[in-house]
Amino acid sequence: MTSQTRTISHSAARLSFIDALNEVYMHKKGFGVYAFLTPMAVMRLYEQFLVLKISEKEFIRTRIKLL
């Protein structure tokens, strides 16, 4: 896998995570994730998600309860 392919794959995974997070915020709170969190906070959540190695759904569900 080339460096460019890995970058595209990583970017797609990050966008998928942000889309899933945004969808939950829209459903639970009525506004998108960026109405509540800064872009840096969203990136920190994504980095935490990568470290924990659990499903997006499980990670987001536990994080929304904490917010």
C-alpha positions as CSV (number, residue, x, y, z in Angstrom):
1,M,0.0,0.0,0.0
2,T,1.5,3.3,-1.0
3,S,1.7,6.3,1.2
4,Q,-0.9,8.2,-0.8
5,T,-3.3,5.2,-0.6
6,R,-2.8,5.1,3.2
7,T,-3.5,8.8,3.5
8,I,-6.7,8.5,1.5
9,S,-7.8,5.5,3.5
10,H,-7.0,7.4,6.8
11,S,-8.9,10.4,5.6
12,A,-11.9,8.3,4.6
13,A,-11.9,6.7,8.0
14,R,-11.7,10.1,9.8
15,L,-14.6,11.4,7.7
16,S,-16.6,8.3,8.4
17,F,-16.1,8.9,12.1
18,I,-17.0,12.6,11.9
19,D,-20.1,11.8,9.9
20,A,-21.2,9.1,12.4
21,L,-20.5,11.5,15.3
22,N,-22.4,14.3,13.6
23,E,-25.4,12.0,12.9
24,V,-25.7,11.1,16.6
25,Y,-25.5,14.7,17.6
26,M,-28.2,15.7,15.2
27,H,-30.4,12.9,16.4
28,K,-29.8,13.4,20.2
29,K,-29.3,17.2,20.4
30,G,-30.9,18.7,17.3
31,F,-27.6,20.3,16.0
32,G,-24.5,19.0,14.4
33,V,-21.4,18.2,16.4
34,Y,-19.6,21.5,15.5
35,A,-22.4,23.4,17.4
36,F,-21.1,21.8,20.5
37,L,-17.4,20.9,19.9
38,T,-14.5,22.7,18.3
39,P,-12.8,21.0,15.3
40,M,-9.8,20.3,17.6
41,A,-12.1,18.6,20.2
42,V,-13.5,16.4,17.4
43,M,-10.0,15.4,16.3
44,R,-9.1,14.5,19.9
45,L,-12.1,12.3,20.0
46,Y,-11.0,10.6,16.8
47,E,-7.6,10.1,18.2
48,Q,-9.1,8.5,21.3
49,F,-11.2,6.3,19.1
50,L,-8.2,5.0,17.2
51,V,-6.4,4.1,20.5
52,L,-9.3,2.3,22.0
53,K,-9.9,0.1,18.9
54,I,-13.7,-0.3,19.5
55,S,-16.5,0.2,17.0
56,E,-17.5,3.8,16.0
57,K,-21.0,3.1,17.3
58,E,-19.8,2.0,20.7
59,F,-17.3,4.8,21.1
60,I,-19.7,7.5,20.1
61,R,-22.5,6.1,22.3
62,T,-20.3,6.2,25.3
63,R,-18.9,9.7,24.5
64,I,-22.4,11.2,23.9
65,K,-23.5,10.0,27.4
66,L,-20.5,11.8,28.9
67,L,-21.1,15.1,27.2
